[in-house]
Amino acid sequence: MDEQDMPTPEHRRPEGVDDATVEALGKLSEALEVVEDARGHLYGFHRLTGTADLALGEAVDLFREAGHEELADRLQTELVGRNVVHGRWTFQIVEDYDDDYYATFKRLEAAARDDLVGGRRHLFEAEMKEDRRTHGHPHHEAVPHDGSDQAP
């Protein structure tokens, strides 16, 4: 195979690493990607809940202006600024998730890569690309041929 049509060294399997290890690291990477997606949804939940609370505050003001003091008082007292789970606003949930579960997951995933393949990322996917692409065909190159090692 032409050296220019091969993955960069950081996307090649180190000597002595077996298929089962690459597959396991690929599954761990897949799990981390799902955690990253979940984290994004959690931040979305945080932002949406905050936006709702601010809009609720505006609704309370409008009810007051419309002469519905009792309803405005009830909404203000029972709902504006309310914890979304026991003792926590969403920023506290996000912080707990980031500092505990997410940080632990990231640390252990990186440690597994460091210990088993010298920190290389996406070996499973890189090998899948090599298996699936049409070697020598336009738009199926192993890497960009513009002098960089990174995709645009």
Secondary structure, DSSP 8 states (H G I E B T S, - for coil): --GGGS--GGGS--TT--HHHHHHHHHHHHHHHHHHHHHHHHHHHHHHHHHHHHHHHHHHHHHHHTT-HHHHHHHHHHTTT--SBTTB-HHHHHHHHIIIIIHHHHHHHHHHHHHHHTT---HHHHHHHHHHS-TTSTT--SS-SSS-SS--
